[in-house]
């Protein structure tokens, strides 16, 4: 069974084509800078069409009919979606409703689904939600201490993100540790331009650093992470900032970029810090400090951990950072907690979940 996995961002589309049940990747690629000046792909419709043309042109497939299922990453499923589901009109409408909660992501995810429906209207499409893995978080951990009506009426609560990655890494860690996942306590650290840490108990998420939106939690490439909301009000008043301007500052101009000032690329940051750049050193210290804070908190939440796992662009490739975290964990809890680098593969996880769902039907 050939399953095409589509991961649509606001200006990019990643794709992988798998042969199941062997889960062999037959093709992969990226279309980026969609709609930007100089790009020949003006929108997601054209981007999806280009992907199918590539697969045919490269002779990965001889006809579109060979693709049995298309799996899609959808960032926000609210409280509606706890598991992957086959896309129908009702599901599409729910994804649209959740766009209020993820305005940068869900509309792009939706564009990918609709574009695939146009090209291959009869093919089963499966939506896999980033938030679904975190639906096992207990209410005392996902509720915010604000008037209850804002949760009841508007759904304001912690949702968490990167769930597909955290789920995949948890399963891989169990395999590497040669222990059943339902007996393990893990802390999974997804560190890229976006960063989140999750406490996983017996295969289930019990807390995570991102919240109502991906802004909460760790310091990230351009996102500030945890901040006193009163500081936001103060800045808006003093600088005369609109809601939109403040949103751009917190989501696109803060984090590593805000402190370092030159780039949000962690590789540039690390090189500049090693060369003595004071702002780079400060940004690096702030970044690592907040990771240690969350790991320490989740060790307490879990009552210890079998392993702390690092993944994604920074987590998989920055050995100095992982060693610093390993030394800190070792100093705190000793050798009973392993520190591991576990490469993530969200597309493979989406493909596997889509395969299991369709096979089960």
Buried (B, 14 or more C-beta within 10 A) or exposed (E): BBBBBBBBBBBBBBBBBBEBEEEEBBBEBEBEEBEEEEBEBEEBBBBBBBBBEBBBEEEBBEEEEBBBBBBBBBBBBBEBBBEBBBBEEEBBEBBEBBBEBBBBBBBBBBBBBBBBBEBBEEBBBBBBBBBBBBBBBEEEBBBBEEEEEEBEEEBBBBBBBBBBBBBBBBBBBBEEBEEEBEEBBBBBBBBBBBBBBBBBBBBBBBBBBBBBBBBBBBBBBBBBBBBEEEEBEEBBEEEEBEEEBBBBBBBBBBBBBBBBEBBBBBEBBBEBBEEEBEBBBEBBEBBBEBBBBBBBBBBEBBEEBBBBBBBBBBBBBBEEBBEBBBEBBBEEBEEEBBBBBBEBBBBBBBBBBBBBBBEEE
